[in-house]
């Protein structure tokens, strides 16, 4: 692989990853979300953009490492897991913030977490650095799943569940 191919590949993984981020960002917290009960440990809204930006960079770097070192044909399974988790990731914001369905968002994020763990494990087998780059993402999504569950549980009477 030439340096140009490697750079173009890195750009491609960044575009794909941040494309999913862009899709997710179309649905932001609104008045409905502001009125929900949230736990005291709910992070302030301003923390989410910088955290997710870093996580998306790490995710793109991990996918690029797998792609660069193994080519797509040799790493179809881990890279398909990567694409599936991007779709589940973007779907969460649509389900939670647009549809106002925290219970459905909880189901989505639990499936997302399982896919992330499978992806992390598979990436790690191919390249331990690529796997390690996904550890902060897995930790954050685990936290986000617990937060989603807590918000859903705290608001079930309001949501009519």
PEMO-V690923 format. One record per helix or strand of 3 or more residues. SS is the DSSP state (helix for helix, strand for strand). FROM is the first residue (numbers start at 0). TO is the last residue. If there is no record, write none. Layout:
ss->(SS	SS)
from->(FROM	FROM)
to->(TO	TO)
//
This chain:
ss->(helix	helix	helix	helix	helix	helix	helix	helix)
from->(2	30	45	75	101	127	134	155)
to->(24	33	73	97	125	132	153	158)
//
